[in-house]
């Protein structure tokens, strides 16, 4: 397992977190944006919610990174 495989794995993880829908998936399970407020941001659940919403906020750079990864895969094989 090389460094490139590890980078691809993190990119796939970021993609999976970016497509989670707040209304359909997160809120019915108690992981909505309304639960991410106040003193709960220090807990593990608050940290994970912060990560999810940060990744969803940065979708445009994620699209660019996906495009670069696809182009490199096409060129290198």
Residue, then its C-alpha position, 0 to 999 in steps of 0.5 A: x500500500x503506497x502513499x497514493x492509495x492512502x490519498x485515494x482512500x481519504x478522497x473516497x471517504x471525503x466523497x462519502x461524507x460530502x454526499x450525506x443529505x441532512x434532511x434524509x439521512x442525518x436529521x432522522x438519526x439525531x445527527x442534524x445541524x440543530x444537534x450541532x450547537x452549544x456545548x455539544x461541539x466538544x463531544x465525539x459526536x460534535x466533532x464528527x458532525x463538524x467534520x461532516x459539515x466542513x467537508x460538505x462546505x468544501x465541495x468545490x475543492x473536492x470536485x477539483x481534487x476528484x478531477x485531478x485524481x481521475x486525470x492522473x489515473x487516466x494518464x498513469x494507468 
